């Protein structure tokens, strides 16, 4: 079997992780890299024995020896590179968030044809704990879903010695802040555990930038949110309560939960030692009885390299990847609606 010849655009942290995983996969052959910073592209090429090095992603996309492209660039570049890559007949894996707006995702879908196209917001699908949680919901153990809950806060620390990258909290370069950097993971994870049955319709939200006292903690010119809170109503009356913040003036905490008419699933999304997933089962005889669904230790290494391997498997075996562009579109529509509601102060409908 011939390996899928891979080109990676963007040789920063995530681009190099994709290259490392691809180099170890029997399904992939890294053949080209591109980065506007010559030293980054050259370093990646030397490390993985890649001969073709490009200064621009558009040049890599034109290469006939590249079968599939990974876009690990700032969000603002993804639509401009992703659509041409698909139109050139390349398979496409896009870092999260998939695009700046839902309209950009729709353009990718229109250009996709019969190629595989996927987004990296699905990283947490591959954890064993996620599979166990998904099976509880699929078996109907929770009954009809009522509330899907995410609350994740990261407490502020001292200013970093090295300033974070300028794009990270920049609306023009990244499309937003903590919502697109981490919130897309939360939504993809919770929608996946719920079996992608949720149909969001209305969003009411608010967002805030970094507290003035912590301005030194972020890059100069940062204008995107570091904290947001949203209420999302879905078809059938299911409600998503969704809050995430970084540089918070409060202690760190995190909780992901799905509550139904017959019980609740208490989740931990991120890898950690001694992780426990529990099911609160509502019984007529005893009330709520709690049992452990999964427990163990998971590491970041269990998931970080899985996206590009899943991408290759989807290409080779002719199946869907973990997070398709259609699933990414649902997440992006929610994201767009949260920003629109936060700006207008009114509830926003999702078409």
N, C-alpha and C positions, 0 to 999 in steps of 0.2 A: 504493500500500500504506500502510495506517495504521500509525503507529509505536506501539510498546508504551509505554504511559504508566507511568512508573516513580516509585515512592516509596522514599526512602532513610531508614532509621531509624538514627541514629547519625551525627553529622557531624564525627567526629574524622578522623584521618589516612586510614584506609581508606575511610570513607564518602565523603570528598571525592575520593578517587581514583576510586571508582565513578562519582561524579557527573561528573567530568572526562571519563572515557571515554564515558559515556552521552551527554554533550552533543555529542560529536564523531561519534556513530554515527547513520546514517540510519534505524536500526531502533528507536531509543529516544527518548523525550521525557521528561525529568525534570519531574515536575509537583508533587511534594510532598516535604518533608523534615520530620523530627522529631528532637528532641534535648531531653533534660531541662535542658541548659544553653542558655538562651535565646539567648545571644550566639553560640554555635556555629551553631545553626540559622539565625539571622538572617544571619550572615556567609555561610553556604553559599547561602542563598536569594538574596541580593543578587548573589553572584558568578555564579550560573547562571540568573538571571532567573526564579526560581521564586516563584509567588504564595502557595502554600499552605504554611504553617509551623505545625507542631503541637508542643506541649510533651511529648506522650507518644506512643510508638509505637502504642499501642492505638487512639488517635484516627486516626492515618494509615490504619491497616488498615481502619477503618470507611468510609473515603472511597470512594464508588462510582466516582470518576474515576481511581482507581489500579488498573492491571491487574496490576502485578508489584511485589514488595517486596524490597528488599535489607536484610538485618539486619546492621549493622556495629556491634553493641552488645557489651558484655561477655557472656561465654558464659552466665552465669546467667540472662540475659533471653531467650535465644533460643528455648527451648521454649515459654515463656509467650507469646511473640509469634508464633512460627512456626506452631504448630498452629492458632490462631485465624485467621491469615492464609490458610492453606490451606483451612480450613473456610469462609472467606468467598469462596472461589473465586479467590484471588490466586495467581499464580506466585510462587515463592520462591527467592531466592539468599541463602545464609547464609554469613557469614564463618567462617573456621576458628578453633577446632574447631567442628564442626557443633552439638554439644550437650555437656551435662555427663556424660551416661551413654548407654549403648546403648539403654536403655529409652526415653529421650527421643527418640532417632532413630526407634525403632520407632513411637512415637506420631505422628511427622511422616509416616512412610510410610503409616500407617493413615488419616491425614487428607488425603493428597495427592490422591486421585482421579485425574482426567486432567490435572492441572496439572503444569507443569515445576517440579521442585525440585532444587536443586544446592548444592554446597558449594565454598568457595574454596580448599580444600587442593589442588586440581588446577591451580594456577597454572603449574607447571613443565611441564605437558603441551604448552604452546604454543611452547616453544623448539625451534628447528630441530635442535639436538643431541639432544633427547629423541626426536624422530621418527626420527632416524637410528639411535639405540640400540634403539628399539622394533623397528625393521625387522630388525636383526640377530637378536634373540631370536625374532621371528615366523618367520624363515626357517629356524629350527632349527639355527643355526650353533653354539650352545653345547651341544647335546645335552640330556640330562636335567639339570635344575637341581639343584645340590647345596647351595650356600651363597649366600645373599644377604646382603651386608655393608654396614653403615653405621657409620662412626665419625667424629664431627664434634665437635671441641672448640674453644671460644673462650676464649683466655687472659684472665685477669683484668687489668683496667687500673686506673688511679687512680679514686677515687670521682668520680661525675659531678657537675657543678655543679648540675644539675637532677635531682631524684629521679625515677626511673621511675614510671609510673602505678601506683597502689595495687593495681589489679586484676591486674597482670601475673603476680605470684607469689603469688596469693591463692587458696586452694583453694575457698573459698565463692563467690567471684565469677567465677573463671576455670576451675574444674574441675581445675586443676593448674598446673604450671610449664613448664619447657622441653619436656617431652613433648608438651603440647598446643599450645604456641606454635610449635615448630619440628618436633617429631617427626612430627606429622601430615603435614607436607610430605614428609619423608623416606619415610614409608610409602606415601603416595599416588604419589610419583614412582617408587619401586622396583616397586610392584605394577603400575603402568601400563607401565613398560618390560618387565616380565615377562608382560604380556598378561593380567593379573588371573587367572592360573592357580593362584596360590598359595592354599592352604586352611589357614590357621593353626589349630592344635589345642591346643598346650600352651605355657605361658609360665612361665619362671623369671626373676625380675628383682630388682633392688635399686635404690633411689633415695636421694639425699642432698640436703639443703638447702645453702645457701651456706656455705662455710667460715667459722667464727667470725671469723677475721681480716678477712673481707671484708663483714661485716654492714653497714657504712656504704655499700656500693655499691647496696643494694636498699632499696625503700620500707619504712617502718616497718610492722610487722605481717605482713610476708611470711612465709608458712609452707609454700610449695610448693617442689618440687624444682628445683635448678639443674643436676643431674647424675643420669643414670640409665644402667643397663646391663641388657640383657635378652637372653635366648636363647629363640627362638620356633621350635618344631618344627611343621612342616606335614605334611599328608598326603603320602605317598610318600617321606618321609624328608628333604625339603628343610629346611634350617635357616636361620633369619634371625638374624644376630648384629647387635645394634642398640645403639649407645651414642651419647649426645649430652650435651654439657655446656656451660655458660656460667659465667663467673666462675671459670674453672678454674685450679688451681694447677699448670698445665702449659702448654707452648707450644701455639699454635693449630695445628690440623691437621684435614684432612677427607678422607674417601675413601668412595666408594660403588662397589660391585663386585658382579657376578653371576658365579658360577663354576658351570660345568656339566661334564659328562663329556667334552666335546669342545673346551672352551676357556673363556675368561673375557672379560667385558666390563668395562673399567675406566672409570668414569663420573665426571663432575663435574656435580653438580646445579645449582649456583648460576651465574648469569651472571657472566662475567669476560672480560677481554681475553686473547687467546691461548689460549682453551679448547681442549682436545684430548680426544677420546674414542677409546680404542684397543680393539682386539679381539685377544686372545691366542688364536691358532688352534693346536690340538694336531694335529700331523701325524705320521704313522708314519715318514716319511723324515727329517725334520729336528727333530722335537720341537716346541717352541713357536715359532711364527712370529708376530710382532706387526705389525699393520697399523693405520693410522689410519682410523677410521670417519668422524670429523668433526673439523674444526678451524676456528676462527674466533673472532670476538668477539661476545659477546652482552651486552646491557645489561638492567637492571631495567625499562627502558621497553618492552622487547620482550614483557613478560609481565604487568606489574602491572595494566594496564587490560583485559586480554583476558577475564577471567572474566565480566564483565557483558555483553560483546559476545557471547561464546559462549552465555550464558544467553538473550539476545535471539534469537540465531539458532536455538536449540533451540525457543523458543516459536513463532517465525514459520514454521520449516520442519518442525515436528512431529518432531524427533529428540531423542535423549538428550543432555543436557549432558555436559561433560567428566567431572565427578565427580557421579554420582547419589547419592541417599540410600542406596541399597543398597551402593554402594562405600564411602560414608562409614560405614555401619554396621560393615563389616569392620574399618575403621581404629579405630572407637570401641570395638569388642569387644576388640581387641588392647590399646588404651589402658587400658580398664577392668581387663583381666587383669594388665597390668604393675603398676598401682597395687595391685591385690589381692595379687599375689605379693610385692611389696616390703613390704607391710604385714604379711603373714602369715609370710613367710620360707619359703613352700612353693610348689611348682609349682601352677599354676592351669590347669584345662581350659577351653577356649573351646567353647561349644555350637555 
